[in-house]
């Protein structure tokens, strides 16, 4: 456990598995997901009493999930996930909760002073129904930076309360203007078209070599 960022008091590290996709020219799309399947990297950290369940049959999918549990104070699971600045994004997360939970939230934050709130949704009160079911929460927002903080947390109310969290995902879509090799005056090699697609700009004649998309 290590302390990290403002309200975070303890950390256990878990990896983020990133899935990146690019749509057709004119629209840039990126999707990132985390199924809590690897506990050896640096993407998750925890506040209060929280951690990872590994292979104990409590996950939504796969083998593992993260959790927070407590009777007092702030208890939360946190993850930093990549986004596209200015893009329209949707975060989805699967949560299971105890009947005693109150004052719980799913939220998206920036990393400026005070971790500015981007958007927030309250967790339902009362148990998940049926009790072994995960509920999906979805938050739409405009990304403010190259990454955002996602968290699920609650303030203790004197009762033993908990959340279990799995399968966090962010998908971002951003309009863009695709350009051609001619627009860049590129004679050879490859170049990003400005929408995440790679242009193939040809080859140089025999005896010439390609440098910075120019033949010499």
N, C-alpha and C positions, 0 to 999 in steps of 0.2 A: 504494500500500500504506500502511495506517495501523494503528497498534496499537490494540487495543480489548479490554477485559475480561480480567482476570487472566491466563490462559495464552495468550491470543491475541496473536500477535506481528506478523502482517501481515493486511491486509484489502483485498479487492477487492469492490466492491459489486454485488449482483445483486438484482433485484426479487422479491417474492413475489406471485403471482397468487392471490387469495383467492376461493374459491367458498363461499358461505354458503347453507345450507338450513335450514328449520325444519320439523319433523315436526308431526303432529297435536297438539292440546292434550293436556297431560299428559306430554309428552316433548319436551325441547328438544334439537335436533341442530344441530351446526355442523361443516362439513367445510372444510378448507383444503388446497390443494395447491400444489406448486412444481415446474414443469417446467424450470426454469433457462433460460427463453426470453428474458429481458431482462436485460442487464448494466448497467443505468443507475440502479439504486436501492440501497436500504440494507439488504437482508435477509440476505445471506450475508457471512460473513467467514471468514478462514482462519488457521491456525496452521502454522508451519514452511513447507515448500515445498508450495504448493497454489494452485489457481486455477480458471479456467473454460476448457473446450474449446468453441469456437464454430464450428459448421458444419464439423467435421472428420470426421463420420461415426462418432463413438464414443459417441453417446447411446443411452439405452434407448428413448426416444420423442422426437419433435421434433428440433431441430437441435443443442442444447447439452447439456452435462453439466459437473459440477464434478469435481475430482480432487485427490488428495494423493499425493506421491511423495517418497521419501527413503531414506537409508541410516542416519540417526541422528536422535535427538531425537524430539519429538512433532510429527506431521503430521496435520492434521485439516481437515475442512470443517464449518462451523457455521451454523445458521440458527435464528432466533427465530420461532416460529409461534404464533398465537393459540389459546387453549383456553378452556374454561369451568371456573372454579374448583370443585373438588369433583366434577366430572363423570367418568364412566368413559370413557376415551379409548383409541384405538388409533392408533399411529404405524406407517406402512409406508414402506419405503424400498427402492430398487433399487440393488444394489451389484455391481460387477465387480471382481475382485481378481487380483493376480499370484500365481504359485506360490510366491514368496519371502516373502509376507506372513506375519507372526506378530504376536501381541500386539495384534490389531485389535479394535475394539469399535464397536457402534452403541449410543448411549445417549441418555437423556432427562434433563435437569437443570433445577433451579430456578435463580433468579437471586439467591439470597441469598449470604451470605459463603461463599466457597469453591465456589460453584456446586454446591449439594447434589445428589447423585445421586438420581434418582427411580426409574429402572430401566435395566438394561443387558443387552445380549446380545453374546457374543463373535462375531466374524467367523470363519467357517470357515477353516481353514488349507488350503493347497494351492490350485491354480488353480480358477477357475470352470469348470464342465464342462457343455457344451463351453467352450473358452477364451473365445469371443466372447459368452457368455451372461451376462446380468445375473441375479442371485439376489435374491429378495424376502425382506426381513427384516420381522418384525412384532413390535411391543412394545405390550403392554397396560399401562395405568397409570391412576391417579387423579390428575387435574390438581391442582396445588397453587396455581396462580395464573392470571391472565388470559393468560399466555403461558409457553411452555416453550422451553428450548434443546434442539434436536436436533443431534447430531453423529455423524460417522463419522471415526474416527481410529486411528492406530497408532503404536507406538514403533519407531523404526528398530532393526534387528538387525544392521547391518553389511553387509547385502545391499541391492541396488536393489529396492525394493518399492513398490507403488502400489495405489490404489483409484480407481475411477471411480464416481460417484454421480449418481442422477437420480430424478425423480418421487417426491419426498418428500410425504407426506400425513398429516394428522392428522384423525381424525373423533371427535367427542365427543358423548355422549348423556347427558342429565341429566333426571331426573324433576322435574316441577314441577306446581303446582296452578293450572289455568287459572281466571281470574275473569271475571265478566261486567260489562257497563256498570252494572247495578244494584248490584253489589258495590262499585263505585267511586263510586256515586251520580252517575254521569256523565250529563248531559242531552244532550250534543251532541259533535260532533267525533270524533276517533279516540283510541284509547288501547291500549297494549300490555297483553295479557291476563296477563302474567307468564310466558308460555311462548314469547314471541317472535312471537305472532300479533297482528295489528292488529284491534281491535274498531271497528266503525262504530256510534257511539252516537247518531246522528240529527242533525237540524237544528233550529235555533231558529225560532220564529214570525217572521212579517214584522215588521220594526222592531226585532228583537232581534239581538244578536250573541253569538258563542260565545267565551268566554274561560275557559281552564283547565277545559274540559268543562262549563261552566255557562253558561246563557243569561241575558243582561242586557239 
